[in-house]
Amino acid sequence: SRRCGLAAGRSYSGGGAYPSVSLTCPLPGVPKAVFAAAESRERFETRVTVLENGLRVASQKKFGQFCTVGILVNSGSRHEAKYLSGISHFLEKLAFSSTAQFGSKDEILLTLEKHGGICDCQASRDTIMYAVSADARGLDTVVNLLADVTLQPRLSDEEIEMTRTAIRFELEDLNMRPDPEPLLTEMIHAAAFRDNTVGLNRFCPVENTDKIDRDVLHSYLSSYYTPDRMVLAGVGIEHEQLVECARKYLLGVEPVWGAGRSRGVDKSVAQYTGGIVKVEKDMSDVSLGPTPIPELTHIMIGLESCSFLEDDFIPFAVLNMMMGGGGSFSAGGPGKGMFTRLYLNVLNRHHWMYNATSYHHSYEDTGLLCIHASADPKQVREMVEIITREFILMAGAVGEVELERAKTQLKSMLMMNLESRPVIFEDVGRQVLATNTRKLPHELCTLISQVKPTDIKRVVTKMLHKKPAVAALGDLTDLPTYEHIQAALSSKDGRLPRLYRLFR
């Protein structure tokens, strides 16, 4: 039987229709292929407009019906030196409460619900971020709401009292949860930058919950919630439309605390001190139940890295990815991070180690690279020895294969995270807030690709000249002294006999 149509001329075995044409040459008589071309990069660039009052408006196009819009403020716990510690924590909990236009949080949520919207506020050491994700057609309502929440909060006595209760509960939960990572992060920052800037506590101390009232909050807001310290960022909307809304709702608006009452902005530069913060704590009853988590002692050791504005930030990010690590029971399935140094050299070789994870915290004027490790209290001394050895070995030879793997993994993680619209929003807002512009993902990938083994060795050598910062939580009976840890990290040759002598 004969086959008709396109299949009639096909030869599925030997290609008998065009026997003499190479596979690398176009077939005769076939029209020239026209391929789709990528649109110009200008379409994907972040646009920034500065209004007359100093407010920056930044936008990024993204396909889809929904948008994420928010206001980022250059304010956080690092700016609380002149104030009661914990104000930023209060502001985070008070966000999206009653305002001049909206009588309650429920009214705000009902307004957002009409546009399929959700809202959130997050306070960090250097930024407070108010964000809304909603249908792009409701942009006018969303910007109006954000302006009101940021500049016209009522801060009623009832709301402040409810916030006090919520903060007390959160502080209790922080000390009881099985995962101590948030607590250790606070402790390592306090040790690394003692009593200054990013070393100040991100959580409100219990003793300050009753001292923070409307007057204290207004005094702080008058200094830090000014247009020149704010960015209105949006992803998934037209730039001109966002600028128009910003002019309408954020230009010439007098905040509820009044204008011209600023006490001055704290412009202190972070001072790295190093040191140790220890908290003796019984961890035996942290996790109860039929399969309780074993009693562990947690150690975090860190060294100063660099600011995210410096060129060395990219090599440090690659180094952090190369160290990698995780917990013995990390989610993600077999093979996740299995070739990172903390997996190969620590978790795979020492079955009694429950966790070994690298973290990199970076700010506008400093940074901190640290390793968190967990083990049974009786093996704390050996655990600290192993972690300090890993810091020393960072300055040794870097294999081309492991470096390429770390760079590829970093680029992959960067691109994967930037698939999410809220993540793009935060990236746009934070970069514009710090630098008035934004490096695009392909630019960052180019910088990552250019990192060489010599770059890793250079930044590590610079880092190892600093005093270590140490945070320790749990049963610390066998913890080596801070002087021993510091002496071990000063061993640049990484000779294990010297380390053994120091720790034993």
C-alpha positions as CSV (number, residue, x, y, z in Angstrom):
1,S,0.0,0.0,0.0
2,R,1.2,3.5,-0.8
3,R,1.5,6.2,2.0
4,C,0.3,9.7,1.1
5,G,1.4,13.2,2.3
6,L,4.7,14.0,4.0
7,A,5.3,10.4,5.0
8,A,5.4,9.3,1.3
9,G,8.8,10.8,0.7
10,R,10.5,9.6,3.9
11,S,13.0,6.9,4.1
12,Y,13.4,5.9,7.8
13,S,16.5,3.7,7.5
14,G,19.1,4.9,5.1
15,G,17.9,8.3,4.0
16,G,17.6,7.2,0.4
17,A,15.8,10.4,-0.7
18,Y,19.0,12.5,-0.5
19,P,21.8,9.9,-0.3
20,S,24.7,12.3,-1.2
21,V,23.8,15.3,1.1
22,S,25.8,15.6,4.4
23,L,23.9,16.0,7.6
24,T,25.8,19.3,8.1
25,C,24.4,20.8,4.9
26,P,20.9,22.2,4.2
27,L,18.7,20.0,2.0
28,P,18.3,21.2,-1.6
29,G,15.0,22.9,-2.4
30,V,14.1,23.5,1.2
31,P,13.3,27.2,2.1
32,K,15.9,28.8,4.4
33,A,14.9,28.5,8.0
34,V,14.0,31.7,9.9
35,F,14.6,31.3,13.6
36,A,13.0,33.4,16.4
37,A,15.4,36.0,17.7
38,A,15.7,36.9,21.4
39,E,14.3,40.4,22.2
40,S,16.7,43.1,22.9
41,R,18.2,43.2,26.4
42,E,16.9,46.7,27.0
43,R,13.4,45.2,27.4
44,F,14.6,43.3,30.5
45,E,16.6,46.1,32.1
46,T,15.4,47.6,35.4
47,R,14.1,51.1,34.9
48,V,14.7,53.6,37.7
49,T,13.1,57.1,38.1
50,V,13.9,59.5,41.0
51,L,11.1,61.8,42.1
52,E,11.5,65.4,43.3
53,N,11.4,64.4,46.9
54,G,14.2,61.8,46.5
55,L,12.0,58.7,46.3
56,R,13.2,56.1,43.8
57,V,10.8,54.2,41.7
58,A,12.1,51.0,40.1
59,S,10.3,48.5,37.9
60,Q,11.0,45.3,36.0
61,K,8.8,43.8,33.3
62,K,7.6,40.3,33.6
63,F,5.0,38.4,31.7
64,G,1.8,37.5,33.7
65,Q,-1.4,38.9,35.0
66,F,-0.1,39.4,38.6
67,C,2.4,41.9,39.9
68,T,4.4,42.4,43.1
69,V,4.8,45.9,44.3
70,G,6.3,47.2,47.6
71,I,8.2,49.8,49.5
72,L,11.6,49.1,50.8
73,V,13.0,51.4,53.6
74,N,16.7,51.8,54.4
75,S,16.0,51.1,58.1
76,G,16.5,48.1,60.4
77,S,17.9,46.9,63.7
78,R,21.4,48.2,62.8
79,H,20.0,51.8,63.0
80,E,18.7,51.4,66.6
81,A,21.9,52.5,68.5
82,K,20.2,55.7,69.6
83,Y,16.9,54.1,70.3
84,L,15.4,51.2,72.3
85,S,16.4,47.9,70.7
86,G,13.5,46.1,69.1
87,I,11.7,49.0,67.2
88,S,12.1,47.3,63.8
89,H,10.7,44.1,65.2
90,F,7.6,46.1,66.5
91,L,7.2,47.8,63.1
92,E,7.3,44.4,61.3
93,K,4.5,43.1,63.5
94,L,2.5,46.4,63.3
95,A,2.6,46.5,59.5
96,F,-0.7,46.5,57.5
97,S,-2.7,47.4,60.7
98,S,-5.1,50.3,60.8
99,T,-4.2,53.5,58.9
100,A,-5.7,56.9,58.2
101,Q,-7.9,55.4,55.4
102,F,-8.4,51.8,56.6
103,G,-10.0,51.2,60.0
104,S,-8.4,47.7,60.6
105,K,-6.2,45.0,59.2
106,D,-9.4,43.1,58.2
107,E,-10.4,46.1,56.0
108,I,-7.0,46.1,54.3
109,L,-7.2,42.3,53.6
110,L,-10.7,42.7,52.2
111,T,-9.5,45.5,49.9
112,L,-6.7,43.3,48.7
113,E,-9.0,40.3,48.3
114,K,-10.9,42.2,45.5
115,H,-7.7,42.1,43.5
116,G,-6.6,38.6,44.5
117,G,-3.9,40.2,46.6
118,I,-1.8,39.2,49.6
119,C,0.5,41.3,51.8
120,D,3.6,40.8,53.9
121,C,6.2,42.8,55.8
122,Q,9.8,41.6,56.6
123,A,12.3,43.5,58.7
124,S,16.0,42.6,58.5
125,R,19.2,44.2,59.9
126,D,19.3,46.9,57.2
127,T,15.9,46.9,55.4
128,I,12.2,46.9,56.2
129,M,10.1,45.7,53.2
130,Y,6.4,46.2,52.7
131,A,5.1,44.1,49.8
132,V,1.8,43.2,48.0
133,S,1.2,40.7,45.3
134,A,-2.0,41.3,43.4
135,D,-3.7,41.6,40.0
136,A,-1.8,44.2,37.9
137,R,-5.2,46.0,37.2
138,G,-5.4,46.9,40.8
139,L,-2.0,48.8,40.9
140,D,-3.6,52.2,41.8
141,T,-5.3,50.6,44.9
142,V,-2.1,48.7,45.9
143,V,0.2,51.8,45.8
144,N,-2.4,53.9,47.6
145,L,-2.6,51.1,50.3
146,L,1.3,50.9,50.5
147,A,1.6,54.6,50.9
148,D,-1.0,54.7,53.7
149,V,0.5,51.7,55.5
150,T,4.0,53.2,55.4
151,L,3.3,56.9,56.1
152,Q,-0.1,57.0,57.8
153,P,-0.2,54.1,60.4
154,R,-2.5,54.7,63.4
155,L,-0.4,52.7,65.9
156,S,-3.3,52.5,68.3
157,D,-2.8,51.5,71.9
158,E,-4.7,48.2,71.3
159,E,-2.5,47.3,68.3
160,I,0.7,48.0,70.2
161,E,-0.5,45.9,73.1
162,M,-1.3,43.0,70.8
163,T,2.1,43.4,69.2
164,R,3.8,43.2,72.6
165,T,1.9,39.9,73.2
166,A,2.9,38.5,69.8
167,I,6.6,39.4,70.3
168,R,6.7,37.8,73.8
169,F,5.3,34.6,72.3
170,E,7.7,34.7,69.4
171,L,10.7,35.1,71.8
172,E,9.5,32.1,73.8
173,D,9.1,30.0,70.7
174,L,12.6,31.1,69.5
175,N,14.1,29.6,72.6
176,M,12.1,26.4,72.4
177,R,12.2,25.4,68.8
178,P,14.4,22.4,67.8
179,D,16.1,24.4,65.0
180,P,18.4,26.8,66.7
181,E,19.7,28.5,63.4
182,P,17.8,31.8,63.9
183,L,19.2,32.1,67.5
184,L,22.7,31.1,66.4
185,T,22.6,33.7,63.7
186,E,21.8,36.4,66.2
187,M,24.6,35.2,68.5
188,I,27.3,35.1,65.8
189,H,26.4,38.6,64.7
190,A,26.6,39.8,68.3
191,A,30.0,38.1,68.6
192,A,31.4,39.5,65.3
193,F,30.1,43.1,65.7
194,R,29.9,43.5,69.4
195,D,27.4,46.4,70.3
196,N,27.5,48.1,66.9
197,T,25.5,48.2,63.7
198,V,24.7,44.6,62.4
199,G,25.7,43.2,65.7
200,L,22.6,44.7,67.4
201,N,19.8,42.3,68.2
202,R,17.2,41.9,65.4
203,F,14.6,40.7,67.9
204,C,13.1,42.9,70.6
205,P,14.5,42.0,74.1
206,V,11.8,41.0,76.6
207,E,12.7,43.9,78.8
208,N,12.0,46.4,76.0
209,T,8.5,45.2,75.1
210,D,6.8,47.4,77.6
211,K,9.0,50.4,76.9
212,I,8.2,50.8,73.2
213,D,5.1,53.0,72.7
214,R,3.7,55.3,70.0
215,D,6.1,58.2,70.9
216,V,9.2,56.0,70.6
217,L,8.0,54.6,67.3
218,H,7.1,58.1,65.9
219,S,10.6,59.4,66.9
220,Y,12.2,56.5,65.0
221,L,9.9,56.8,62.0
222,S,10.6,60.6,61.6
223,S,14.3,59.9,61.2
224,Y,14.3,56.9,58.9
225,Y,11.0,56.8,57.0
226,T,11.9,59.7,54.7
227,P,11.5,59.6,50.9
228,D,15.2,59.7,50.2
229,R,15.6,56.4,52.2
230,M,12.8,54.6,50.3
231,V,12.3,52.7,47.0
232,L,9.0,51.9,45.4
233,A,9.7,48.7,43.5
234,G,7.4,46.8,41.1
235,V,7.6,43.6,39.0
236,G,5.1,42.8,36.3
237,I,3.8,46.4,35.6
238,E,4.6,49.3,33.2
239,H,7.1,51.7,34.6
240,E,5.2,54.9,33.6
241,Q,2.1,53.6,35.3
242,L,4.1,52.9,38.5
243,V,5.7,56.4,38.4
244,E,2.3,58.0,37.9
245,C,0.9,56.2,41.0
246,A,4.0,57.2,43.0
247,R,3.5,60.8,42.1
248,K,-0.2,60.5,43.1
249,Y,0.2,58.9,46.5
250,L,3.9,59.4,47.7
251,L,4.8,62.9,46.5
252,G,4.1,65.8,48.8
253,V,2.4,63.6,51.5
254,E,3.0,64.6,55.1
255,P,3.4,61.5,57.3
256,V,1.3,61.1,60.5
257,W,4.3,61.8,62.7
258,G,4.8,65.2,61.0
259,A,7.7,66.7,59.0
260,G,10.9,68.2,60.1
261,R,11.3,66.3,63.4
262,S,14.2,64.1,62.4
263,R,16.7,63.4,65.2
264,G,19.4,62.5,62.7
265,V,20.3,59.3,61.0
266,D,22.9,56.8,62.4
267,K,25.6,56.5,59.7
268,S,27.9,54.3,61.7
269,V,30.1,51.9,59.7
270,A,30.2,48.3,60.9
271,Q,33.2,47.6,63.2
272,Y,34.2,43.9,63.2
273,T,35.4,42.9,66.7
274,G,35.4,39.1,66.8
275,G,34.7,37.3,70.0
276,I,32.6,34.6,71.5
277,V,28.9,34.5,72.7
278,K,28.1,31.4,74.8
279,V,24.6,30.2,76.0
280,E,24.6,27.2,78.3
281,K,21.3,25.5,77.7
282,D,19.8,22.1,78.4
283,M,18.9,20.8,75.0
284,S,17.7,17.4,76.2
285,D,14.0,18.3,76.1
286,V,13.9,20.5,73.0
287,S,12.2,17.8,70.9
288,L,9.9,15.3,72.7
289,G,7.8,12.5,71.3
290,P,8.2,9.0,70.0
291,T,11.3,9.9,67.8
292,P,12.9,12.9,69.6
293,I,15.9,14.8,68.1
294,P,19.0,13.8,70.1
295,E,20.5,16.3,72.5
296,L,23.0,18.4,70.5
297,T,25.5,21.2,71.1
298,H,25.6,23.8,68.3
299,I,28.6,25.8,67.3
300,M,28.9,28.5,64.7
301,I,32.3,29.9,63.8
302,G,32.6,32.9,61.5
303,L,35.2,35.3,59.9
304,E,34.6,38.7,58.3
305,S,34.2,38.6,54.6
306,C,33.2,41.7,52.6
307,S,30.4,44.0,51.6
308,F,28.1,43.2,48.7
309,L,29.3,46.4,47.0
310,E,32.9,45.1,46.8
311,D,34.3,43.1,43.9
312,D,35.3,40.3,46.2
313,F,31.6,39.6,47.0
314,I,31.4,37.2,44.0
315,P,34.4,35.1,45.0
316,F,33.0,34.9,48.5
317,A,29.7,33.7,47.1
318,V,31.4,31.0,45.1
319,L,33.5,30.0,48.2
320,N,30.3,29.7,50.2
321,M,28.7,27.5,47.5
322,M,31.9,25.4,47.3
323,M,31.8,24.8,51.1
324,G,28.0,24.0,51.0
325,G,27.0,21.3,53.4
326,G,23.8,20.7,55.2
327,G,22.3,18.3,57.8
328,S,22.6,14.6,58.0
329,F,18.9,14.4,57.2
330,S,18.6,17.3,54.8
331,A,15.5,17.4,52.6
332,G,16.0,17.2,48.8
333,G,16.8,13.5,48.3
334,P,20.1,11.7,47.8
335,G,22.9,13.7,46.1
336,K,21.8,17.2,47.2
337,G,25.1,19.0,47.6
338,M,27.0,15.7,47.8
339,F,30.2,17.1,46.2
340,T,30.5,20.2,48.5
341,R,33.5,20.2,50.9
342,L,31.4,20.0,54.1
343,Y,29.7,16.9,52.8
344,L,32.8,15.2,51.5
345,N,35.2,16.2,54.3
346,V,32.9,16.4,57.3
347,L,29.5,14.7,57.1
348,N,30.7,11.7,55.0
349,R,33.8,11.1,57.2
350,H,32.3,11.7,60.7
351,H,29.1,9.9,61.2
352,W,28.5,11.5,64.6
353,M,28.2,15.0,63.0
354,Y,24.6,16.0,62.6
355,N,25.1,19.2,60.7
356,A,27.8,21.2,58.9
357,T,26.5,24.1,56.9
358,S,28.1,27.2,55.4
359,Y,26.4,30.6,55.5
360,H,27.3,33.9,54.0
361,H,25.8,37.1,55.3
362,S,26.6,40.3,53.4
363,Y,25.7,44.0,54.1
364,E,26.5,47.4,52.6
365,D,29.7,47.8,54.6
366,T,30.7,44.3,55.8
367,G,30.0,40.6,55.6
368,L,30.3,37.4,57.6
369,L,31.2,33.9,56.3
370,C,30.4,31.2,58.9
371,I,30.0,27.5,59.4
372,H,27.3,26.0,61.7
373,A,28.0,22.5,63.1
374,S,26.1,20.2,65.5
375,A,27.1,17.1,67.4
376,D,26.7,15.3,70.7
377,P,28.0,17.4,73.7
378,K,30.8,14.8,74.3
379,Q,32.3,15.4,70.9
380,V,32.3,19.3,70.9
381,R,36.1,19.5,71.1
382,E,36.6,17.3,68.1
383,M,33.8,19.1,66.2
384,V,35.4,22.5,66.7
385,E,38.8,21.1,65.6
386,I,37.2,19.7,62.3
387,I,35.5,23.0,61.5
388,T,38.6,25.1,62.1
389,R,40.5,22.7,59.9
390,E,38.0,23.4,57.1
391,F,38.6,27.1,57.4
392,I,42.3,26.7,57.2
393,L,42.1,24.3,54.2
394,M,40.1,27.0,52.3
395,A,43.4,28.7,51.7
396,G,44.9,25.6,50.1
397,A,44.6,24.4,46.6
398,V,41.3,24.7,44.8
399,G,40.6,22.1,42.2
400,E,39.3,23.2,38.8
401,V,36.5,20.6,38.8
402,E,35.2,21.6,42.3
403,L,35.4,25.3,41.4
404,E,33.5,24.9,38.1
405,R,30.9,22.8,39.9
406,A,30.5,25.5,42.6
407,K,30.2,28.3,39.9
408,T,27.7,26.3,37.9
409,Q,25.6,25.5,41.1
410,L,25.7,29.2,42.1
411,K,24.5,30.3,38.6
412,S,21.8,27.7,38.6
413,M,20.6,28.7,42.0
414,L,20.6,32.4,41.0
415,M,18.6,31.8,37.9
416,M,16.2,29.3,39.5
417,N,15.4,31.8,42.4
418,L,14.8,34.6,39.9
419,E,12.0,32.6,38.3
420,S,9.9,33.7,41.2
421,R,8.3,37.2,40.9
422,P,8.5,38.1,44.7
423,V,12.2,37.2,44.6
424,I,12.8,39.4,41.5
425,F,10.9,42.2,43.4
426,E,13.2,41.9,46.5
427,D,16.3,41.7,44.3
428,V,15.3,44.9,42.4
429,G,14.4,46.8,45.6
430,R,17.5,45.9,47.5
431,Q,19.9,46.6,44.7
432,V,18.3,50.0,43.8
433,L,18.1,50.9,47.5
434,A,21.9,50.3,47.9
435,T,23.3,51.3,44.5
436,N,20.5,53.2,42.6
437,T,20.8,50.6,39.9
438,R,20.6,46.8,39.3
439,K,23.0,44.3,38.0
440,L,21.0,41.9,35.7
441,P,21.3,38.1,36.1
442,H,23.4,37.7,32.9
443,E,25.9,40.2,34.3
444,L,26.2,38.4,37.6
445,C,26.6,35.1,35.7
446,T,29.5,36.6,33.7
447,L,31.2,37.8,37.0
448,I,30.7,34.3,38.5
449,S,32.3,32.6,35.4
450,Q,35.4,34.9,35.7
451,V,36.2,33.7,39.3
452,K,39.6,31.9,39.3
453,P,41.3,29.7,42.0
454,T,43.6,32.6,42.8
455,D,40.6,34.8,43.6
456,I,39.4,32.2,46.1
457,K,42.8,31.9,47.7
458,R,43.2,35.7,47.9
459,V,39.9,36.3,49.7
460,V,40.4,33.4,52.1
461,T,43.9,34.6,53.0
462,K,42.5,38.1,53.7
463,M,39.7,36.6,55.8
464,L,42.0,34.4,57.9
465,H,43.9,37.4,59.2
466,K,40.8,38.4,61.3
467,K,39.9,37.3,64.8
468,P,37.1,34.6,64.7
469,A,33.6,35.1,65.9
470,V,32.2,32.1,67.8
471,A,28.6,31.3,68.9
472,A,28.0,28.3,71.1
473,L,24.7,26.9,72.3
474,G,23.9,23.9,74.5
475,D,26.1,21.8,76.9
476,L,29.5,23.6,76.6
477,T,31.5,21.5,79.1
478,D,34.0,20.4,76.5
479,L,34.1,23.5,74.4
480,P,37.7,24.7,73.8
481,T,38.6,28.2,75.0
482,Y,38.3,31.1,72.6
483,E,42.1,31.5,72.7
484,H,42.5,27.9,71.5
485,I,40.1,28.5,68.6
486,Q,41.8,31.7,67.6
487,A,45.3,30.0,67.8
488,A,44.0,27.1,65.6
489,L,42.7,29.4,62.9
490,S,46.1,31.3,62.9
491,S,47.7,28.0,61.6
492,K,47.8,28.9,57.9
493,D,49.6,25.7,56.9
494,G,46.7,23.6,58.1
495,R,49.0,21.0,59.8
496,L,46.8,18.7,61.8
497,P,49.4,17.8,64.5
498,R,49.4,21.4,65.6
499,L,45.6,21.5,65.8
500,Y,45.6,18.3,67.9
501,R,48.0,19.8,70.3
502,L,46.0,23.0,70.6
503,F,42.7,21.2,71.3
504,R,44.0,18.5,73.5
